[in-house]
Amino acid sequence: MPLPDPVTVVDLRPDDLRQAQPLEGPGVLVIVLSLQAIEDGQHGLSQHSGPLLVVCERGVRSGLAARYLRADGLDAQAHPGGIDAFLQSVRH
């Protein structure tokens, strides 16, 4: 999956997993949120955040989070395959 440039990545992973595999790349801004905060509408994101790409460990929670964010009027999609697939797409 090609990444939009620039892209805001919403990282749903717990602290220990984020520290073990930090997300970085050119044109990538990372925002750390929980699925609960997104479900509750407490994410603080707006349309000015640009396109949002949601990632989690395996790709399951990111799909749900992206649906909630789209319901809030945001341009959000989940990266299929979780963090490993995301890291591969950033490296290529």
PyRosetta script that sets phi, psi and omega in degrees:
from pyrosetta import init, pose_from_sequence

init()
pose = pose_from_sequence("MPLPDPVTVVDLRPDDLRQAQPLEGPGVLVIVLSLQAIEDGQHGLSQHSGPLLVVCERGVRSGLAARYLRADGLDAQAHPGGIDAFLQSVRH")
pose.set_psi(1, 118.4)
pose.set_omega(1, 177.4)
pose.set_phi(2, -69.7)
pose.set_psi(2, 142.6)
pose.set_omega(2, -179.4)
pose.set_phi(3, -90.7)
pose.set_psi(3, 136.6)
pose.set_omega(3, 172.5)
pose.set_phi(4, -63.9)
pose.set_psi(4, 152.4)
pose.set_omega(4, 178.7)
pose.set_phi(5, -129.0)
pose.set_psi(5, 115.0)
pose.set_omega(5, 0.6)
pose.set_phi(6, -80.3)
pose.set_psi(6, 166.2)
pose.set_omega(6, 178.2)
pose.set_phi(7, -138.5)
pose.set_psi(7, 143.5)
pose.set_omega(7, 172.8)
pose.set_phi(8, -103.3)
pose.set_psi(8, 119.6)
pose.set_omega(8, -179.3)
pose.set_phi(9, -96.5)
pose.set_psi(9, 125.9)
pose.set_omega(9, 175.1)
pose.set_phi(10, -98.0)
pose.set_psi(10, 112.6)
pose.set_omega(10, -176.0)
pose.set_phi(11, -99.0)
pose.set_psi(11, 115.7)
pose.set_omega(11, -178.2)
pose.set_phi(12, -94.2)
pose.set_psi(12, -2.4)
pose.set_omega(12, -174.0)
pose.set_phi(13, -70.2)
pose.set_psi(13, 153.1)
pose.set_omega(13, 176.0)
pose.set_phi(14, -67.8)
pose.set_psi(14, 162.0)
pose.set_omega(14, -175.6)
pose.set_phi(15, -50.7)
pose.set_psi(15, -47.2)
pose.set_omega(15, -174.9)
pose.set_phi(16, -63.2)
pose.set_psi(16, -37.1)
pose.set_omega(16, 179.0)
pose.set_phi(17, -73.3)
pose.set_psi(17, -35.5)
pose.set_omega(17, 176.6)
pose.set_phi(18, -65.4)
pose.set_psi(18, -39.0)
pose.set_omega(18, 179.7)
pose.set_phi(19, -69.6)
pose.set_psi(19, -35.3)
pose.set_omega(19, -179.8)
pose.set_phi(20, -71.4)
pose.set_psi(20, -34.0)
pose.set_omega(20, -179.6)
pose.set_phi(21, -135.0)
pose.set_psi(21, 78.2)
pose.set_omega(21, -179.8)
pose.set_phi(22, -67.1)
pose.set_psi(22, 148.0)
pose.set_omega(22, 178.3)
pose.set_phi(23, -95.3)
pose.set_psi(23, 129.3)
pose.set_omega(23, 175.3)
pose.set_phi(24, -156.2)
pose.set_psi(24, 160.8)
pose.set_omega(24, 179.0)
pose.set_phi(25, 165.5)
pose.set_psi(25, 162.1)
pose.set_omega(25, -180.0)
pose.set_phi(26, -64.3)
pose.set_psi(26, 132.4)
pose.set_omega(26, 178.7)
pose.set_phi(27, 72.3)
pose.set_psi(27, 15.1)
pose.set_omega(27, -177.7)
pose.set_phi(28, -108.0)
pose.set_psi(28, 120.8)
pose.set_omega(28, 172.9)
pose.set_phi(29, -107.7)
pose.set_psi(29, 127.0)
pose.set_omega(29, -176.9)
pose.set_phi(30, -106.4)
pose.set_psi(30, 129.7)
pose.set_omega(30, 174.4)
pose.set_phi(31, -118.7)
pose.set_psi(31, 128.2)
pose.set_omega(31, -179.6)
pose.set_phi(32, -95.8)
pose.set_psi(32, 122.6)
pose.set_omega(32, 178.4)
pose.set_phi(33, -140.7)
pose.set_psi(33, 160.3)
pose.set_omega(33, 172.9)
pose.set_phi(34, -99.3)
pose.set_psi(34, 155.5)
pose.set_omega(34, 175.3)
pose.set_phi(35, -59.9)
pose.set_psi(35, -38.0)
pose.set_omega(35, -180.0)
pose.set_phi(36, -60.7)
pose.set_psi(36, -42.7)
pose.set_omega(36, 179.3)
pose.set_phi(37, -62.7)
pose.set_psi(37, -38.7)
pose.set_omega(37, 179.0)
pose.set_phi(38, -68.4)
pose.set_psi(38, -45.2)
pose.set_omega(38, 178.3)
pose.set_phi(39, -58.4)
pose.set_psi(39, -38.7)
pose.set_omega(39, -177.9)
pose.set_phi(40, -81.6)
pose.set_psi(40, -1.8)
pose.set_omega(40, -178.5)
pose.set_phi(41, 73.4)
pose.set_psi(41, 19.9)
pose.set_omega(41, -177.5)
pose.set_phi(42, -103.2)
pose.set_psi(42, 32.9)
pose.set_omega(42, -175.4)
pose.set_phi(43, -85.8)
pose.set_psi(43, -23.1)
pose.set_omega(43, 178.5)
pose.set_phi(44, 72.1)
pose.set_psi(44, 12.4)
pose.set_omega(44, -179.5)
pose.set_phi(45, -90.8)
pose.set_psi(45, 154.1)
pose.set_omega(45, 177.2)
pose.set_phi(46, -138.2)
pose.set_psi(46, 176.2)
pose.set_omega(46, 178.4)
pose.set_phi(47, -63.1)
pose.set_psi(47, -20.8)
pose.set_omega(47, 177.6)
pose.set_phi(48, -71.4)
pose.set_psi(48, -12.5)
pose.set_omega(48, 177.4)
pose.set_phi(49, -70.8)
pose.set_psi(49, -12.6)
pose.set_omega(49, -179.5)
pose.set_phi(50, 78.7)
pose.set_psi(50, -167.8)
pose.set_omega(50, 178.9)
pose.set_phi(51, -64.2)
pose.set_psi(51, 137.5)
pose.set_omega(51, -178.8)
pose.set_phi(52, -110.6)
pose.set_psi(52, 133.9)
pose.set_omega(52, 175.3)
pose.set_phi(53, -119.2)
pose.set_psi(53, 116.8)
pose.set_omega(53, -174.4)
pose.set_phi(54, -97.2)
pose.set_psi(54, 130.2)
pose.set_omega(54, 178.3)
pose.set_phi(55, -128.0)
pose.set_psi(55, 149.7)
pose.set_omega(55, 174.0)
pose.set_phi(56, -142.6)
pose.set_psi(56, -170.2)
pose.set_omega(56, -174.9)
pose.set_phi(57, -63.6)
pose.set_psi(57, -50.1)
pose.set_omega(57, -175.1)
pose.set_phi(58, -118.7)
pose.set_psi(58, -7.5)
pose.set_omega(58, 177.9)
pose.set_phi(59, 100.5)
pose.set_psi(59, 4.9)
pose.set_omega(59, -178.3)
pose.set_phi(60, -85.9)
pose.set_psi(60, -55.6)
pose.set_omega(60, -178.1)
pose.set_phi(61, -66.6)
pose.set_psi(61, -28.0)
pose.set_omega(61, -179.1)
pose.set_phi(62, -64.7)
pose.set_psi(62, -35.6)
pose.set_omega(62, 177.5)
pose.set_phi(63, -62.9)
pose.set_psi(63, -43.7)
pose.set_omega(63, 178.4)
pose.set_phi(64, -65.4)
pose.set_psi(64, -44.7)
pose.set_omega(64, 180.0)
pose.set_phi(65, -62.0)
pose.set_psi(65, -41.5)
pose.set_omega(65, 179.5)
pose.set_phi(66, -62.4)
pose.set_psi(66, -38.4)
pose.set_omega(66, 177.8)
pose.set_phi(67, -63.1)
pose.set_psi(67, -43.2)
pose.set_omega(67, 177.6)
pose.set_phi(68, -61.7)
pose.set_psi(68, -43.1)
pose.set_omega(68, -178.9)
pose.set_phi(69, -66.3)
pose.set_psi(69, -39.5)
pose.set_omega(69, 175.8)
pose.set_phi(70, -63.6)
pose.set_psi(70, -38.5)
pose.set_omega(70, 177.6)
pose.set_phi(71, -63.1)
pose.set_psi(71, -25.4)
pose.set_omega(71, 176.1)
pose.set_phi(72, -86.2)
pose.set_psi(72, 7.9)
pose.set_omega(72, 176.1)
pose.set_phi(73, 86.6)
pose.set_psi(73, 15.7)
pose.set_omega(73, -177.9)
pose.set_phi(74, -100.7)
pose.set_psi(74, 154.7)
pose.set_omega(74, 176.8)
pose.set_phi(75, -85.1)
pose.set_psi(75, 92.0)
pose.set_omega(75, -174.3)
pose.set_phi(76, -130.9)
pose.set_psi(76, 141.5)
pose.set_omega(76, 172.6)
pose.set_phi(77, -142.5)
pose.set_psi(77, 154.3)
pose.set_omega(77, 178.1)
pose.set_phi(78, -91.9)
pose.set_psi(78, 142.4)
pose.set_omega(78, 174.9)
pose.set_phi(79, -84.6)
pose.set_psi(79, 120.3)
pose.set_omega(79, -178.6)
pose.set_phi(80, -67.8)
pose.set_psi(80, 142.1)
pose.set_omega(80, 174.5)
pose.set_phi(81, 92.1)
pose.set_psi(81, -0.2)
pose.set_omega(81, 175.8)
pose.set_phi(82, 75.3)
pose.set_psi(82, -161.8)
pose.set_omega(82, -172.0)
pose.set_phi(83, -64.9)
pose.set_psi(83, -38.6)
pose.set_omega(83, -178.8)
pose.set_phi(84, -62.0)
pose.set_psi(84, -43.9)
pose.set_omega(84, 177.9)
pose.set_phi(85, -65.2)
pose.set_psi(85, -38.6)
pose.set_omega(85, 178.5)
pose.set_phi(86, -62.9)
pose.set_psi(86, -47.1)
pose.set_omega(86, -179.1)
pose.set_phi(87, -62.4)
pose.set_psi(87, -35.8)
pose.set_omega(87, 176.7)
pose.set_phi(88, -65.1)
pose.set_psi(88, -40.8)
pose.set_omega(88, -179.3)
pose.set_phi(89, -68.6)
pose.set_psi(89, -31.3)
pose.set_omega(89, 178.4)
pose.set_phi(90, -71.4)
pose.set_psi(90, -35.4)
pose.set_omega(90, -177.8)
pose.set_phi(91, -73.8)
pose.set_psi(91, -21.7)
pose.set_omega(91, -176.8)
pose.set_phi(92, -97.6)
pose.dump_pdb("model.pdb")
